Each structure stands twice: as structure tokens, then as C-alpha cells.
Amino acid sequence: MILQAMSFKEFQDCKALMDMLEDDGYVGKYKYFIEKKFEEMVDWFLKVKLEINTRPLPAYAEDNKKICLLDLYLVVKREGGHRRVTDNHMWAVISKDMGLEYHDGELMRLMYAMYLDVLVYYYKIKSTKEMAAEKEIREDIRMKRRTRSVEMEASTSMMSREELAQAVDEHDVPEQAADEHYAFFAGNDWYGLKRLKQRKKFNFKRAEKAVNEANESLQKNSRKEN
């Protein structure tokens, strides 16, 4: 059983036990074992963490009745914590819930202050820091995923531009792009394309005939003048 194997060497061990107390079903099922471990934890916290050796455990009321610190912690926690219980003058009610009399309310307040108040404060600070750290980690992961997504989109866009440039260099232009290319010369339609092809043809015989006719005309004109 994990609970029985627990030992307290640092405050993180205390936090692990106090985290278990958030599960009411678990507490109800293993309360006998938890009660002993809780008292062991309080003893370690006071003597090792705070270096206080003047607070005996177990704690007792004036009539020599043992005070269960686990019950005191859970009852105060149920009512909203030390400050709320104090502000609403509920220590007498806490005392009655603990099996004592109403007039023992002040004793319950002192017991809580002596054994549990600083422990709970440390626990809340530790929990808050861990929550902040977890939030920062989640935010960092989210930012990394977003950056990776942007980089992938940029890489894909760059590849598309490079592929298009390569296609142009190799004259491997899509049909639509080819039509748009011809539009600069002969119009973006079949007749324009046909005219462009016709302009590319060159009839050498007709050219030779035209040159010969021009030469003959020049010779005739020269004879007349002489």
C-alpha cells in the first residue's frame, strides 16, 4: 500500500499526502491509516521543516481527550478554511463537530494555529506554484506547436513557389498558364493562338520571288534613265 510506504523527507512528500485528502472516498476508506500518516507528517513538518520541538504529539484537550488533527484539518477545510471560520466566529461549531463542547472553540482555534496553519499555508503556496508552472508548460507547448505549424505552412508555400519557378524554367507550364502567356502576343483565344502560329511561319520561295522582282524593276528603271 502506497500510503503505508510513505515517508517524509521533503515538503513535496507532505503535499503528496495532502493531495490524497482531496478524495473524500479515499479518506473514508483508509481513514485509520491516513490519520497516523497525517500526524507523522505534522510531526516532521514542525520538527524538521520549522525546527519547532515544543509542540507535543499527539495533541490533547484539557480533559486529556486526544485531538485528531486530521479531523480538525478536514472540518476547517470543509467550512472554507481558517480565515473564513475565524471571520464567521465558527470555532465553537468546529469544536462541537470535533466531539467537544462549544466552549472549547477557542482551544480548537489555538490547536489549528499551533499545528496546522503554517502547514496549510505552505501547501497552498506549493500548489499555486505547481499550477503556475503547469500553466507555463502548457502555454510553452502551445506556442511551440503554433510556431511549428507556421513554419510548416511557410515551408509548404516556399516549396510551391520553387516548384512553379522550376516548371517555368523547364517550359512545363500548366495549360491555363500557357494560355495567359499567349495573351501577351495574340489574344487569349483560339484565333489569337492561330494568328501567333501563322506569324511564326516563313515562306522562303515567296521571299526569293519578291527579291527577284524588286531587282528586275530596279534594272528596268535604270535603263530608262540611261
C-alpha positions as CSV (number, residue, x, y, z in Angstrom):
1,M,0.0,0.0,0.0
2,I,1.5,3.4,-1.1
3,L,0.1,5.2,1.9
4,Q,1.9,2.9,4.4
5,A,5.2,3.1,2.5
6,M,5.2,7.0,2.5
7,S,8.0,8.8,4.4
8,F,8.6,12.5,4.8
9,K,12.0,13.8,3.7
10,E,10.9,17.0,2.0
11,F,7.8,19.1,1.8
12,Q,6.8,17.5,-1.6
13,D,6.0,14.3,0.5
14,C,3.7,16.3,2.7
15,K,2.0,17.7,-0.4
16,A,1.5,14.2,-1.8
17,L,-0.4,13.1,1.3
18,M,-2.5,16.3,1.4
19,D,-3.4,15.8,-2.2
20,M,-4.8,12.5,-1.3
21,L,-7.1,14.2,1.2
22,E,-9.0,15.8,-1.8
23,D,-10.6,12.4,-2.4
24,D,-13.4,12.0,0.2
25,G,-13.9,8.4,-0.8
26,Y,-10.3,7.5,-0.3
27,V,-10.2,9.3,3.1
28,G,-13.3,7.5,4.2
29,K,-11.9,4.1,3.1
30,Y,-8.4,4.4,4.6
31,K,-9.0,7.0,7.4
32,Y,-7.4,4.8,10.1
33,F,-4.1,4.7,8.1
34,I,-4.3,8.3,6.9
35,E,-4.8,9.6,10.5
36,K,-1.5,8.0,11.6
37,K,0.4,9.3,8.5
38,F,-1.1,12.8,8.9
39,E,0.1,13.0,12.5
40,E,3.5,11.7,11.3
41,M,3.6,14.4,8.6
42,V,2.7,17.2,11.1
43,D,5.5,16.0,13.4
44,W,8.1,16.0,10.6
45,F,6.9,19.5,9.4
46,L,7.2,21.1,12.8
47,K,10.5,19.5,13.9
48,V,12.4,19.3,10.6
49,K,10.9,22.0,8.4
50,L,10.2,24.6,11.1
51,E,12.6,23.4,13.7
52,I,10.0,23.6,16.5
53,N,10.3,21.0,19.2
54,T,7.9,22.4,21.8
55,R,4.6,21.1,20.4
56,P,3.9,17.6,21.6
57,L,2.1,15.0,19.6
58,P,-0.5,13.6,19.9
59,A,-2.3,16.8,20.9
60,Y,-4.7,16.7,23.9
61,A,-7.5,18.9,25.2
62,E,-7.8,19.9,28.9
63,D,-9.7,16.9,29.8
64,N,-7.0,14.7,28.4
65,K,-9.0,13.9,25.3
66,K,-6.9,13.4,22.2
67,I,-7.4,15.8,19.4
68,C,-7.4,14.2,15.9
69,L,-5.5,16.7,13.8
70,L,-6.8,15.1,10.6
71,D,-10.4,15.7,11.6
72,L,-9.6,19.2,12.6
73,Y,-8.0,19.9,9.2
74,L,-10.9,18.3,7.3
75,V,-13.6,20.1,9.3
76,V,-12.0,23.5,8.9
77,K,-11.3,22.9,5.2
78,R,-15.0,21.9,4.7
79,E,-16.0,25.2,6.2
80,G,-13.8,27.3,3.9
81,G,-10.5,27.5,5.8
82,H,-9.1,29.2,8.8
83,R,-9.9,32.7,7.8
84,R,-13.5,32.1,7.0
85,V,-14.1,30.1,10.2
86,T,-12.5,32.9,12.2
87,D,-14.3,35.8,10.4
88,N,-17.7,34.0,10.9
89,H,-17.0,33.1,14.5
90,M,-17.4,29.4,13.8
91,W,-14.8,27.9,16.1
92,A,-17.4,26.8,18.6
93,V,-19.2,25.0,15.8
94,I,-15.9,23.3,14.8
95,S,-15.4,22.3,18.4
96,K,-18.8,20.6,18.5
97,D,-18.1,18.8,15.2
98,M,-14.9,17.5,16.8
99,G,-16.9,15.9,19.6
100,L,-16.0,18.6,22.2
101,E,-18.1,21.4,23.8
102,Y,-18.9,24.8,22.4
103,H,-16.7,26.5,25.0
104,D,-13.7,24.6,23.6
105,G,-13.9,26.6,20.4
106,E,-11.0,28.8,21.4
107,L,-8.9,25.7,22.1
108,M,-9.7,24.4,18.6
109,R,-8.6,27.8,17.1
110,L,-5.3,27.6,19.1
111,M,-4.7,23.9,18.1
112,Y,-5.2,24.8,14.5
113,A,-2.8,27.7,14.7
114,M,-0.2,25.7,16.5
115,Y,-0.2,22.6,14.4
116,L,-1.8,23.2,11.0
117,D,-2.0,26.8,10.0
118,V,1.6,27.1,8.6
119,L,1.4,23.7,7.1
120,V,-1.7,24.6,5.1
121,Y,-0.1,27.9,4.1
122,Y,3.0,26.0,2.7
123,Y,0.7,23.6,1.0
124,K,-1.3,26.3,-0.8
125,I,1.9,28.1,-1.9
126,K,3.3,24.9,-3.3
127,S,0.1,24.0,-5.1
128,T,-0.1,27.5,-6.6
129,K,3.4,27.4,-7.8
130,E,2.9,24.0,-9.4
131,M,-0.3,25.1,-11.1
132,A,1.5,28.2,-12.4
133,A,4.4,26.0,-13.7
134,E,2.0,23.6,-15.3
135,K,0.2,26.5,-17.0
136,E,3.5,27.9,-18.2
137,I,4.5,24.5,-19.6
138,R,1.1,24.1,-21.4
139,E,1.5,27.6,-22.8
140,D,5.0,26.8,-24.0
141,I,3.8,23.6,-25.7
142,R,1.0,25.6,-27.3
143,M,3.4,28.2,-28.6
144,K,5.8,25.6,-29.9
145,R,3.0,23.8,-31.8
146,R,1.8,27.1,-33.2
147,T,5.4,28.0,-34.3
148,R,5.9,24.6,-35.9
149,S,2.6,25.0,-37.7
150,V,3.6,28.4,-39.1
151,E,7.0,27.0,-40.1
152,M,5.3,24.1,-41.9
153,E,3.0,26.5,-43.7
154,A,5.9,28.7,-44.7
155,S,7.9,25.7,-45.9
156,T,4.9,24.5,-48.0
157,S,4.4,27.9,-49.5
158,M,8.2,28.1,-50.3
159,M,8.1,24.7,-52.0
160,S,5.2,25.7,-54.1
161,R,7.0,28.8,-55.4
162,E,10.2,26.9,-56.1
163,E,8.2,24.2,-58.0
164,L,6.4,26.8,-60.0
165,A,9.7,28.5,-60.9
166,Q,11.2,25.2,-61.9
167,A,8.2,24.4,-64.1
168,V,8.6,27.7,-65.9
169,D,12.3,27.1,-66.5
170,E,11.5,23.7,-68.0
171,H,8.6,25.1,-70.0
172,D,6.4,22.8,-68.1
173,V,3.7,25.3,-67.7
174,P,0.1,24.3,-67.0
175,E,-2.5,24.8,-69.8
176,Q,-4.1,27.8,-68.2
177,A,-0.8,29.5,-67.6
178,A,0.2,28.8,-71.2
179,D,-3.0,30.5,-72.5
180,E,-2.2,33.5,-70.4
181,H,1.3,33.6,-71.8
182,Y,0.0,33.7,-75.4
183,A,-2.3,36.5,-74.4
184,F,0.6,38.9,-74.4
185,F,1.1,38.3,-78.2
186,A,-2.1,37.3,-79.9
187,G,-5.1,37.3,-77.5
188,N,-6.3,34.7,-75.1
189,D,-8.4,32.7,-77.6
190,W,-8.1,30.1,-80.3
191,Y,-7.9,32.7,-83.1
192,G,-5.2,34.7,-81.4
193,L,-3.2,31.5,-80.9
194,K,-3.7,30.6,-84.6
195,R,-2.5,34.0,-85.7
196,L,0.5,33.6,-83.4
197,K,1.4,30.3,-85.1
198,Q,0.9,31.8,-88.6
199,R,3.3,34.6,-87.7
200,K,5.9,32.0,-86.9
201,K,5.8,30.5,-90.5
202,F,8.3,31.9,-93.1
203,N,7.9,31.1,-96.8
204,F,11.4,31.3,-98.4
205,K,10.2,30.9,-102.0
206,R,7.9,33.9,-101.7
207,A,10.7,35.9,-100.3
208,E,13.1,34.9,-103.1
209,K,10.5,35.8,-105.7
210,A,9.8,39.2,-104.2
211,V,13.6,39.9,-104.1
212,N,14.0,39.0,-107.8
213,E,11.0,41.1,-108.8
214,A,12.4,44.0,-107.0
215,N,15.8,43.6,-108.7
216,E,14.2,43.4,-112.2
217,S,12.2,46.5,-111.5
218,L,15.3,48.4,-110.4
219,Q,17.2,47.3,-113.6
220,K,14.3,48.4,-115.9
221,N,14.2,51.8,-114.3
222,S,18.0,52.2,-114.6
223,R,17.8,51.5,-118.4
224,K,15.1,54.1,-119.0
225,E,17.2,56.8,-117.3
226,N,20.3,56.0,-119.5
